[in-house]
Amino acid sequence: MKQGDGHGQVVVIGGAEDRDGEAEILREFVRLAGGARARISIIAAASENAAEIAASYAEVFQRLGAARAHDLKILSRKDADSAEAVAAVERASGVFFTGGNQVRITRTLGGTRLDTVLHKRHAEGLVLAGTSAGAAMMSSVMITGGPPVSTLRAGDVELGPGLEFVPGVLIDQHFEERGRLRRLLSAVAQHPHDIGLGIDENTAAVVSGHRLEVIGAGTVTIIDAGHLTYTNLNELERDDLLAICGVRIHVLPAGYRFDLQNREPVMGARSSDCEGVDI
């Protein structure tokens, strides 16, 4: 998969990806980052057990053939402003964000020198990947909390700023496994400019420019409120029931692609008949 605008690819993983078997998703990340020449920096700021989690991923990436994989040891904003962290990202061909709590990532990295160099290097071709919380923070607006399976009610979904590596989307992870369809619908209703990506476990959306391709064992559910015809959101008080009409949903398994700019499946052998379902 080639990048169309100079930016490196972003591998957005729904969590619980296979690390012990074929490790298809992590193997693809290593390949995109340079294969046997890959130099991977791991940011485990989201995790309470950062050193242990980073060491586990470093072992996996090296088993999959990366030349080097190491923990950046980003535990504070001071770490994220350090010359050592900046230099490591300047040398890296791929950066991986682990799971945990996405707010920890944005509060630790947001606005730091590390944040700046990550965006600069990504624009130059640096490949990024994140799983679970590391996936959620890739968007401009991210889901920070809220009941996953409740009735659609105003104010239930908590939103905050992400790090904006994949603008124009709003990401929810562990999607099918934790029943998060209504949560993502509610979030997208509040931000109809953004396309919702609900990513199942052991599944990833590989974003190249304005296109994504699904890989892994599950599906990516795409929610597009661009054709929203009605919502009562502006009339509601907290906990009132939400009405939304005209939302389009696509459910895409491995091999299917989607054009985020034109908001439509990419016509091809695997996706030519996938027109989406309006609700």
Secondary structure, 3 states (H helix, E strand, C coil): CCCCCCCCCEEEECCCCCCCCCCHHHHHHHHHCCHHHCEEEEECCCCCCHHHHHHHHHHHHHHCCCCEEEECCCCCHHHHCCHHHHHHHHHCCEEEECCCCHHHHHHHHCCCHHHHHHHHHHHHCCEEEEECHHHHCCCCEEEEECCCCCCCECCCCEEEECCCCCCCEEEECCCCCCCCHHHHHHHHHHCCCCEEEEECCCEEEEEECCEEEEEECCEEEEEECCCCCEECHHHCCCCCECCEECCEEEEEECCCEEECCCCEECCCCCCCCCCCEEC
